[in-house]
Amino acid sequence: MVQHNIIKVRIDNELSASGMGVLFRSENIEDGLSKLSTLKQLPKACIIDLNFHDKNVLARLQELKTKYTAIKLIAHTDIDTEKTIRGILKIGFESFLLVGSDRSVFIKAIEKVRNG
Protein backbone atom coordinates (compact mmCIF):
# COMPACT_ATOMS: atom_id res chain seq x y z
CA MET A 1 0.00 0.00 0.00
CA VAL A 2 2.85 2.40 0.79
CA GLN A 3 4.39 1.75 -2.65
CA HIS A 4 1.02 2.53 -4.27
CA ASN A 5 0.79 5.86 -2.40
CA ILE A 6 4.34 6.75 -3.46
CA ILE A 7 3.33 6.18 -7.09
CA LYS A 8 0.27 8.44 -6.69
CA VAL A 9 2.34 11.24 -5.16
CA ARG A 10 4.97 10.91 -7.90
CA ILE A 11 2.27 11.17 -10.58
CA ASP A 12 0.76 14.26 -8.92
CA ASN A 13 4.19 15.89 -8.67
CA GLU A 14 5.12 15.09 -12.27
CA LEU A 15 1.82 16.37 -13.64
CA SER A 16 2.09 19.56 -11.60
CA ALA A 17 5.70 20.04 -12.75
CA SER A 18 4.54 19.75 -16.37
CA GLY A 19 2.06 22.59 -15.86
CA MET A 20 -1.07 20.47 -15.56
CA GLY A 21 -3.20 21.21 -12.55
CA VAL A 22 -4.22 18.52 -10.11
CA LEU A 23 -7.52 19.61 -8.59
CA PHE A 24 -7.75 16.88 -5.98
CA ARG A 25 -7.03 13.28 -5.10
CA SER A 26 -9.55 10.93 -3.64
CA GLU A 27 -9.18 7.47 -2.20
CA ASN A 28 -12.39 6.04 -3.66
CA ILE A 29 -15.14 6.78 -6.16
CA GLU A 30 -17.61 8.01 -3.53
CA ASP A 31 -15.09 10.55 -2.28
CA GLY A 32 -14.35 11.58 -5.87
CA LEU A 33 -18.05 12.05 -6.63
CA SER A 34 -18.41 14.16 -3.49
CA LYS A 35 -15.44 16.37 -4.41
CA LEU A 36 -16.61 16.75 -8.01
CA SER A 37 -20.02 17.90 -6.78
CA THR A 38 -18.41 20.86 -4.97
CA LEU A 39 -16.54 22.21 -7.99
CA LYS A 40 -17.88 25.25 -9.83
CA GLN A 41 -16.09 24.13 -13.01
CA LEU A 42 -15.52 20.48 -13.82
CA PRO A 43 -12.17 19.22 -15.06
CA LYS A 44 -11.85 18.20 -18.70
CA ALA A 45 -10.12 14.95 -17.75
CA CYS A 46 -9.93 12.69 -14.75
CA ILE A 47 -7.34 9.96 -14.12
CA ILE A 48 -8.85 7.14 -12.12
CA ASP A 49 -6.63 4.61 -10.41
CA LEU A 50 -8.72 1.47 -10.75
CA ASN A 51 -9.06 -0.74 -7.70
CA PHE A 52 -10.42 -4.08 -8.78
CA HIS A 53 -10.38 -5.38 -5.21
CA ASP A 54 -13.72 -3.56 -4.93
CA LYS A 55 -16.15 -5.93 -6.63
CA ASN A 56 -18.53 -3.07 -7.47
CA VAL A 57 -15.91 -0.87 -9.12
CA LEU A 58 -17.36 -1.12 -12.64
CA ALA A 59 -20.87 -0.20 -11.42
CA ARG A 60 -19.45 2.77 -9.50
CA LEU A 61 -17.45 3.89 -12.52
CA GLN A 62 -20.60 3.70 -14.64
CA GLU A 63 -22.34 5.92 -12.07
CA LEU A 64 -19.47 8.42 -12.32
CA LYS A 65 -19.60 8.46 -16.13
CA THR A 66 -23.39 8.77 -16.16
CA LYS A 67 -23.38 11.68 -13.71
CA TYR A 68 -20.44 13.53 -15.30
CA THR A 69 -20.71 12.79 -19.00
CA ALA A 70 -18.51 15.72 -20.07
CA ILE A 71 -15.46 14.55 -18.11
CA LYS A 72 -13.05 12.42 -20.12
CA LEU A 73 -11.96 9.43 -18.07
CA ILE A 74 -8.47 7.94 -18.16
CA ALA A 75 -7.94 4.58 -16.47
CA HIS A 76 -4.76 3.91 -14.50
CA THR A 77 -4.26 0.27 -13.54
CA ASP A 78 -1.80 -2.57 -13.38
CA ILE A 79 -4.29 -5.00 -14.93
CA ASP A 80 -4.15 -5.11 -18.72
CA THR A 81 -6.32 -8.09 -19.53
CA GLU A 82 -8.64 -7.92 -22.51
CA LYS A 83 -11.66 -8.30 -20.20
CA THR A 84 -10.58 -5.31 -18.11
CA ILE A 85 -9.86 -3.11 -21.11
CA ARG A 86 -13.19 -3.99 -22.75
CA GLY A 87 -15.03 -3.28 -19.49
CA ILE A 88 -13.61 0.19 -19.03
CA LEU A 89 -13.99 1.11 -22.69
CA LYS A 90 -17.64 0.00 -22.56
CA ILE A 91 -18.21 2.38 -19.64
CA GLY A 92 -16.78 5.21 -21.72
CA PHE A 93 -13.17 5.63 -20.69
CA GLU A 94 -11.16 7.54 -23.27
CA SER A 95 -7.71 6.19 -22.49
CA PHE A 96 -5.84 3.53 -20.56
CA LEU A 97 -2.52 3.91 -18.70
CA LEU A 98 -0.57 1.13 -17.09
CA VAL A 99 0.98 1.58 -13.66
CA GLY A 100 4.60 2.51 -14.25
CA SER A 101 3.90 4.70 -17.28
CA ASP A 102 6.21 7.69 -17.29
CA ARG A 103 5.25 11.36 -17.29
CA SER A 104 5.37 11.73 -21.06
CA VAL A 105 2.81 8.94 -21.49
CA PHE A 106 0.51 10.58 -18.93
CA ILE A 107 0.83 13.97 -20.59
CA LYS A 108 0.11 12.53 -24.05
CA ALA A 109 -2.97 10.72 -22.76
CA ILE A 110 -4.29 13.83 -21.01
CA GLU A 111 -3.62 16.09 -24.00
CA LYS A 112 -5.30 13.58 -26.31
CA VAL A 113 -8.53 13.52 -24.30
CA ARG A 114 -8.49 17.28 -23.63
CA ASN A 115 -8.05 18.13 -27.29
CA GLY A 116 -10.61 15.67 -28.53
N, C-alpha and C positions, 0 to 999 in steps of 0.2 A: 504494500500500500504506500509506503514511503517513497519507493521508486516511482510509482505512478504520479504522486503529487509533485515530485521533482520535475517530471516530464511536463506536467501542466504549467508549472511556474516558468520553466524554460521556454515553452511555447508562448506564453503571455509576454515574457520579456523580449523574445525575438520579434514578435509581431509589433509590439510597442516601439522597438528600436527601428523597425522598418517604416514607421510612420502610420501604421494602422492602429486605430484606437480599439482598446478592449473595454467594452462598457461594463461588463461584470462577468464573474464566474459563479457557477452554481454547482452544487454537488449532486443534484438530481433534477428530473424533469419538472416536478411540482414546484421546486424552488425557482427554476428557470421561468416557468409560466407566471409565477407570482412577480418576479422581477420585471419580466416583459410588460406585465399589466400596469406597472407604475411609470413606464417611460412615456414621455410626450411624443417622441419620434422613435419609431422602430428601426433597428439596424437593417441594413440591406442583406447581410449574411450572418449566419450563426454556425459556429463549429460545435458539434455535439460529440462528446466523447461517449461512445456507446458502451453501456454496461449490460452485457447479456446474462449476467448473473440474476438480474431482475427478469423474471419470466414474463412480465407484462410490458416490457420495454417497447415492443413494436406497437402495441395499442396506445401507449402513452405518447409515442412519437407521432402516431396518426392524429391524436388529439391536438398536439402542438401544431402540426402542419395544417389541420383543419381550422384551428383558431387564428393562426397567423399565416395566411396563404401568401402574403407578399414577401415574407422572409425566405431567402434562399438557404437551404440547409446543406451543410457539409458534414459528412460522417467522419469520425476519427475513431479507428478501432484497430485491434490487433488480429481480428478474425477476418480472413479474406476468402471465405468459402463462397461458392456460387450461390448457395441458398441465402446467405447473409446479404450478399450484394443485391440479389434480386428483391429481397424483402425491403431493403431500404430504398431502392430505386422505385419500387411499387408505391411506397408511401409518398415519394416526391422529392427525395434528396437529389441535389444537383451534382454533388461530387463526393468522392470517397478518398480519404487519406489513411494510409497505414501508420500505426504507431512507429516512430523512428524516422518519419519523413523529415527532411531538413527544412529550414526556413524558406528556401526558394520554392519548394514544392507547395508549402502552405500559401505563400504569397500568390503564386500562379493560380491556385485553386480559388482563392478569394477574389482575385481580379477577374477571373473567368466568370464567376457567378455574379459579381457586381456589375460587370459590363455587358451581361446578357449572353 
